[in-house]
Amino acid sequence: MDLSALQQPLPQISKVRRFKASRIFTVEQLGLTFHNGEERIYERIVGGRGAVMIVPFDGTHFYLTAEYAGGLHCYSLGLVKGKIDAGETGEQAALRELSEEIGFGARRITLLRRPVTVAPGMLELTMQLYLAEDLYPHQLTGDEPEPIQIIKATPDEVKTLVFAPDSPLHEARAAFALTLALHKIGAITL
């Protein structure tokens, strides 16, 4: 596979303007000149130190979550996730979020992939994906408006959630993280 197209010169940034869109979103306009002379204005949502998504696995079951998703105005099937706070590593954030959101600690945490994103054309947000194993009860107080429900699923059930065309698992990052975790535990091979 030839990936040399990823090494071409980046567009030159001629102007940057920032607009506070809400208490959590900042929009940045970039004036860009591409190497062929074309000029464009791109907009992107910026901010933060990144985020983590965690796949908890107790050796028999994966622990998925059911929580309110404001973007779709429904309860959504997913995984533990959250932002990386100032002074934290990704691993520290993953362990903290695991304890805050579903009340577990993990004696073993493995990086599955970094970084991933959902819309690199307009979002600066990147996310690190972790597998959490050797779980034990450990509750920290989080910022959730209501308790997050845990849905346990076997590796075979997770395969169905990931690969079935009508699956209730809609979040692409969660499907990708679960696929990596299935591979890591030997439930699927390449």
Secondary structure as UniProt FT lines:
FT   HELIX           4..7
FT   STRAND          12..20
FT   STRAND          26..33
FT   TURN            35..36
FT   STRAND          39..46
FT   STRAND          51..57
FT   STRAND          62..69
FT   TURN            70..73
FT   STRAND          74..78
FT   STRAND          80..83
FT   TURN            86..87
FT   HELIX           90..102
FT   STRAND          104..116
FT   TURN            120..122
FT   STRAND          127..137
FT   STRAND          149..153
FT   HELIX           155..163
FT   TURN            165..166
FT   HELIX           172..184
FT   TURN            185..186
//
